[in-house]
Amino acid sequence: MAAQVAPAERGATRIADRVVAKIAAQAAREALDAAPQDGAPPHAAVTVHQDTARVRISLELGFPGDIGAQCGAVRRQVAERVRTLAGMEVPEVAVQVERLHPAQARGAGRIR
């Protein structure tokens, strides 16, 4: 009869970077109350080393709005969701705002 192998010695589970990136992008969408209608969805790039993930989120926001507060909400949500779903620590979430979308409708002209 073979000796029993302890669970920790049976193998390892590795979560691919692209899976962590999808989790991060979805978390960023969840953190934004209202994404711009004609804006691109958030995109994430992730570097994973052991149980640590460094995340870069690129997103588009509506303007005017509190850009700092929105970016802070994205950072918190991404870190929490990656920690919960992937079991990884997230010491860094860099948020890059790619574009601002004005709240007024296109073609409405300038308001002075």
C-alpha positions in Angstrom: 0.0 0.0 0.0 1.3 3.4 -0.9 2.1 6.0 1.7 -0.3 9.0 1.9 1.1 12.2 0.5 0.3 15.4 2.5 -2.0 17.8 0.6 0.7 20.6 0.5 3.1 18.2 -1.2 0.8 16.9 -3.9 1.3 19.8 -6.3 0.7 23.5 -6.7 -2.1 25.6 -8.2 -1.0 28.4 -10.5 -3.5 31.1 -11.7 -2.5 32.5 -15.0 -1.8 36.2 -15.3 -4.5 36.6 -17.9 -7.1 35.2 -15.4 -6.0 37.6 -12.8 -6.2 40.4 -15.4 -9.8 39.5 -16.2 -10.7 39.5 -12.5 -9.1 43.0 -12.2 -10.9 44.4 -15.2 -14.3 43.1 -14.0 -13.6 44.6 -10.6 -12.8 47.9 -12.2 -16.1 47.8 -14.0 -17.9 47.1 -10.8 -16.2 50.0 -9.0 -17.3 52.6 -11.6 -20.9 53.6 -11.0 -21.5 54.7 -14.5 -19.0 54.1 -17.3 -19.2 56.5 -20.3 -21.6 55.2 -22.9 -19.2 55.5 -25.8 -16.1 54.5 -23.7 -14.1 51.4 -23.9 -14.3 49.0 -20.9 -11.5 48.9 -18.4 -8.4 46.9 -19.4 -6.0 45.3 -17.0 -2.4 44.2 -17.3 -1.0 42.1 -14.5 2.4 40.8 -13.3 2.2 37.9 -10.9 5.1 36.7 -8.8 4.3 33.8 -6.4 1.3 35.0 -4.4 1.6 38.7 -5.3 -0.1 40.5 -8.2 0.8 44.0 -9.4 -2.0 45.4 -11.5 -2.2 48.3 -14.0 -5.8 49.3 -15.0 -6.4 51.5 -18.0 -9.9 53.1 -18.1 -12.0 55.9 -19.5 -14.1 58.1 -17.3 -16.9 60.6 -17.6 -16.2 64.2 -17.2 -16.9 66.3 -15.1 -16.6 64.1 -12.1 -14.3 63.4 -9.2 -11.5 61.6 -11.0 -9.5 61.0 -7.8 -12.4 59.4 -6.0 -13.2 57.2 -8.9 -9.6 56.0 -9.2 -9.5 55.3 -5.5 -12.7 53.2 -5.7 -11.2 51.3 -8.6 -7.9 50.6 -6.6 -9.8 49.4 -3.5 -12.2 47.2 -5.5 -9.5 45.6 -7.7 -7.3 44.9 -4.7 -10.1 43.3 -2.7 -11.5 41.2 -5.6 -8.1 39.8 -6.6 -7.3 39.1 -3.0 -10.7 37.3 -2.5 -11.0 35.4 -5.8 -7.3 34.6 -6.6 -5.9 34.5 -3.1 -3.1 37.0 -4.0 -1.8 40.0 -2.2 -2.0 43.2 -4.3 0.5 45.8 -3.1 0.1 48.0 -6.1 -2.8 49.0 -8.4 -1.8 51.7 -10.9 -4.8 53.4 -12.5 -4.2 55.1 -15.8 -7.0 57.3 -17.2 -6.8 57.0 -20.9 -9.6 59.3 -21.9 -12.3 61.6 -20.4 -15.7 61.7 -22.0 -17.7 64.9 -21.6 -21.2 64.5 -20.1 -22.9 66.6 -22.8 -24.1 64.9 -25.9 -22.0 65.0 -29.0 -22.8 67.6 -31.6 -24.5 69.8 -29.1 -22.0 72.5 -29.6 -20.0 74.5 -27.0 -21.7 76.2 -24.1 -20.3 79.5 -23.0 
